[in-house]
Amino acid sequence: MEVKCNGTIMGLTTPDEQRRIMIAYVYLSFAAIGIPISTFVLAVFMSNARSANSCYKLLTITSIFDLTDLIIGSLVCGLISLFNWTPCNGHRWTNYVGNVGLASWFSYSAASEVLALDRMLVFVNDKWSEALFSGRKAWIWSLYVVVYVGISFATYPEGMYYVYDPYAGVIHDGKYYVFHIVSNFMKLIVVTGMYIIMCIGVIRKVSKYGSTGITYQIKVRMYPEVAFWTPFSLGLTPDSRSRSPKRPKMHILRHSHVLL
């Protein structure tokens, strides 16, 4: 789908200047509130990324792409709507905003799957958790993110085409991209499934050792996410300081995401 121009106006949506300005203010408001908070949260995760706990490393990776999504989806798109930048009035660079945003979304999806796998294995199979995520191995999973994005774009050799419409506040897709649809559903199924398995593992450990010997530490972070909210976002990890085989202590170290 090529952009149809009616003079200097995109022909995708009926022009409505009042709606365009309102969309711009809404998106820029999200950016003004969300980007500083997300940056702060990312800095907190990065400061703990050197710890032995793999979740901080994976949360750092995930938060980078989440912040990128927020910048593109709120700040960049808000500015495009505010100034009505389109390929029709000389701003051809806006043709690439949709593709960059899509690449960031695929990256976040892949990183979320890796994080869910790590949290699940902690309570289901300690040996596999150590083998796959201990030490610096957590950083190596960044390669999975790169491969995931590469496959998503390689699926369409002629290239994907997405363009942001400043009057509608949405990104129009040039054609029906099957991989995009499949990827979204697979992310939902895989991530939700792994967190459900994780919860079952937690329940089994509580049933086996009893609740009297288990303590919890809950850390909640306010984490703005414009496009979506991860419902199963509370992760748990066993406390490595516990040496008792009968009553291990467990701490909730993963941070719950709260939609603002």
C-alpha positions in Angstrom: 0.0 0.0 0.0 1.5 3.3 -1.1 0.5 6.5 0.5 -2.2 8.3 -1.4 -1.7 12.0 -1.3 -4.3 14.6 -1.8 -2.0 17.6 -2.3 0.0 17.8 0.9 -2.6 15.7 2.9 -2.5 11.9 3.3 -5.6 10.3 1.8 -5.9 7.5 4.4 -8.3 9.3 6.7 -10.7 12.2 6.4 -8.7 15.3 7.6 -9.9 16.7 10.9 -7.5 19.3 12.3 -9.1 19.4 15.8 -8.8 15.6 16.1 -5.2 15.7 14.9 -4.2 18.2 17.6 -6.1 16.3 20.3 -4.3 13.1 19.3 -1.0 15.0 19.5 -1.6 16.3 23.0 -2.7 13.0 24.3 0.3 11.2 22.9 2.7 13.9 24.1 1.2 13.8 27.5 1.9 10.1 27.7 5.5 10.8 26.6 6.0 13.5 29.2 4.8 11.3 32.0 5.9 7.9 30.9 9.4 8.4 29.4 11.0 9.9 32.6 9.5 7.1 34.8 10.5 4.4 32.3 14.0 5.8 32.2 14.2 5.8 35.9 13.0 2.2 36.1 15.5 1.1 33.5 18.3 2.8 35.5 17.2 0.9 38.6 17.3 -2.4 36.7 20.6 -1.6 35.1 22.1 -0.8 38.5 21.2 -4.3 39.7 22.1 -6.1 36.4 25.5 -7.1 37.8 23.9 -9.2 40.5 23.7 -13.0 40.3 20.0 -12.9 39.8 19.2 -13.3 36.2 15.9 -11.5 36.3 17.5 -8.1 36.6 19.6 -8.7 33.5 16.5 -9.9 31.5 14.4 -7.0 32.9 17.1 -4.6 31.7 16.8 -6.0 28.2 13.0 -6.0 28.3 12.9 -2.4 29.7 15.1 -1.1 26.9 12.7 -2.2 24.2 9.7 -1.1 26.3 11.2 2.4 26.5 11.8 2.4 22.8 8.2 1.5 22.2 7.1 4.3 24.4 9.4 6.9 22.7 8.2 5.9 19.2 4.5 5.3 20.1 4.0 8.5 22.1 6.8 11.1 21.5 7.5 10.5 17.8 4.0 9.8 16.8 2.8 12.7 19.0 5.1 15.1 17.2 4.1 13.8 13.8 0.5 14.5 14.6 1.3 17.9 16.1 3.2 19.2 13.1 1.4 17.0 10.5 4.6 15.5 9.2 3.8 13.1 6.4 5.4 11.8 3.2 3.0 14.0 1.3 4.5 17.3 2.6 8.1 16.4 2.2 8.8 14.3 5.4 9.5 11.0 3.7 11.4 9.8 6.8 8.0 9.2 8.4 7.7 6.1 6.2 10.1 4.4 8.4 8.6 5.2 11.8 6.1 2.3 11.5 8.8 -0.2 10.6 11.1 0.9 13.5 8.2 0.7 15.9 7.3 -2.8 14.6 10.9 -3.9 15.1 10.9 -2.6 18.6 7.6 -4.4 19.3 8.9 -7.7 18.0 12.0 -7.2 20.2 9.9 -6.6 23.3 7.8 -9.7 22.5 10.9 -11.9 22.2 12.5 -10.5 25.4 9.2 -11.0 27.3 9.2 -14.7 26.2 12.8 -15.1 27.5 11.9 -13.5 30.8 8.9 -15.7 31.2 11.0 -18.8 30.5 13.6 -17.8 33.1 10.9 -17.2 35.8 9.2 -20.5 35.0 12.4 -22.6 35.2 13.4 -21.1 38.5 10.4 -23.0 40.1 10.1 -25.9 37.8 13.7 -27.0 37.1 16.6 -25.5 39.0 19.2 -27.3 36.9 17.9 -26.0 33.6 17.6 -22.5 35.1 21.2 -22.6 36.1 22.3 -24.0 32.8 20.5 -21.5 30.6 20.5 -18.3 32.6 23.2 -18.3 35.3 25.9 -15.7 35.3 26.4 -13.9 32.0 24.3 -16.4 30.1 21.3 -14.2 30.5 22.9 -11.6 28.3 23.4 -14.1 25.5 19.7 -14.4 25.1 19.8 -11.0 23.4 20.8 -13.0 20.3 17.4 -14.6 20.4 15.8 -11.2 20.2 18.0 -10.3 17.2 17.2 -13.5 15.4 13.4 -13.2 16.2 13.3 -9.7 14.6 15.4 -10.8 11.7 13.1 -13.7 11.0 10.0 -11.4 11.3 11.3 -9.1 8.5 12.9 -11.9 6.4 9.5 -13.5 6.1 8.6 -10.7 3.7 11.6 -10.2 1.4 9.8 -7.3 -0.4 9.7 -5.5 2.9 7.0 -4.6 5.3 5.2 -1.3 5.0 3.6 0.6 7.9 2.8 4.3 7.9 1.6 6.5 10.7 -1.6 8.5 10.1 -1.5 11.8 12.0 -5.2 12.3 11.7 -6.2 8.9 13.0 -3.4 8.3 15.5 -2.8 4.8 14.2 -0.2 3.0 12.1 -1.8 1.6 8.9 -0.3 -1.7 7.5 0.4 -1.9 3.8 -0.9 -5.5 3.5 -2.0 -8.4 5.6 1.1 -9.6 7.5 0.5 -13.2 8.7 3.6 -13.3 10.8 2.6 -10.2 12.7 -0.7 -11.7 13.7 0.7 -15.1 14.5 3.5 -13.5 16.6 1.0 -11.5 18.7 -1.1 -14.6 19.5 2.0 -16.8 20.1 3.4 -14.2 22.6 0.1 -14.2 24.5 -0.1 -18.0 24.6 3.5 -18.7 25.4 4.0 -16.0 28.0 0.7 -16.7 29.8 1.3 -20.4 29.7 4.8 -20.2 31.2 3.6 -17.9 34.0 0.7 -20.3 34.7 3.3 -23.2 35.0 5.4 -21.0 37.2 2.4 -20.4 39.5 1.7 -24.1 39.7 5.4 -24.6 40.7 5.1 -22.1 43.4 1.9 -23.7 44.8 3.6 -27.1 44.8 6.5 -25.7 46.8 4.2 -24.1 49.2 2.2 -27.3 49.6 5.4 -29.3 50.1 7.2 -27.1 52.6 4.2 -25.4 54.2 3.5 -21.7 54.4 4.9 -21.1 57.9 8.5 -21.4 56.7 8.1 -19.1 53.8 8.6 -15.3 53.8 7.9 -12.9 51.0 9.3 -9.6 50.0 7.2 -7.7 47.5 8.6 -4.9 45.5 6.2 -3.0 43.3 7.4 -0.6 40.5 5.1 1.8 38.7 5.8 0.9 35.1 4.0 2.8 32.3 3.1 0.8 29.2 1.1 2.6 26.6 0.3 -0.2 24.2 -0.4 -3.2 26.5 -0.3 -4.6 30.0 1.3 -7.9 30.9 -1.2 -9.6 33.2 1.1 -12.3 34.6 3.9 -9.9 35.7 4.8 -11.1 39.2 7.9 -13.3 39.2 9.4 -15.2 42.1 12.8 -16.6 42.8 14.1 -18.8 45.6 16.3 -17.1 48.2 19.8 -18.4 47.6 20.7 -17.8 51.3 18.4 -20.5 52.4 20.2 -23.7 53.2 17.4 -25.7 54.8 16.0 -28.5 52.6 12.7 -28.5 54.4 11.8 -24.9 54.8 13.4 -22.7 52.1 12.8 -19.0 52.1 11.4 -17.5 49.0 11.4 -13.9 47.9 9.3 -12.2 45.3 12.0 -10.3 43.4 10.4 -9.7 40.0 8.7 -6.3 39.8 5.0 -6.2 39.0 4.0 -3.8 36.2 1.2 -1.4 36.8 -0.5 0.4 34.0 -0.7 4.1 34.5 
